[in-house]
């Protein structure tokens, strides 16, 4: 299987070339184009209970589509929901992916939902991460460009909860408040994730929540009949 990420970093498209018998799984609705030799199978990946937990708690679709090349060679392309980038992560371990940033993965990777516990209870963002584990290839997506931060042992960084994309297992994290009530109100900042190495963190250069907050006042409002 060969991968190619086109049109980076804002309108990225993941192109996957497959030979007969090869497969790739993707979030429902991510497929853009595919060859006639490719067959789609829609399943509740990991079983009904695992998929239900991932859907309700992790914010991901209940179903996943698996694309298999049945004869010869085939090509399938995937696009993220947001205007942003795609990053390939060659995996041999575990990663935690923010809800909405999972795009695709090879079928031998497992996907589950990781509860943040009380650390994420008041974050205003996502209470759950997707836990992706095993050996294979994971593809994540972002709103805006993807930026990698490599943390050394004991080194930490604070990331706005809306800008986090993914991080490696082994990184410790906690939710912290930025400033007092006055500074939070005036700056528009609230809670951040404090991530401590060692390991790699991926962030996105734009926050979906901030964008929606900017866009909403510009939308036409319904007219009252009274």
Secondary structure, 3 states (H helix, E strand, C coil): CEEEEECCCCCCEEEEEEECCCEEEEECCCEEEECCCEEEEEECCCCHHHHHHHHHHHCCCCCEEEEEECCCEEEEEEECCCCECEEEEEEEEEEEEECCCEEEECCCCEEEEEECHHHHCCCCCCCEEEEEEEEEEEEEECCECEEEEEECCCCEEEEECCCEEEEECCCEEEEEECCCHHHHHHHCCCEEEEEECCEEEEEECCCHHHHHHHHHCCCCCCCCCC
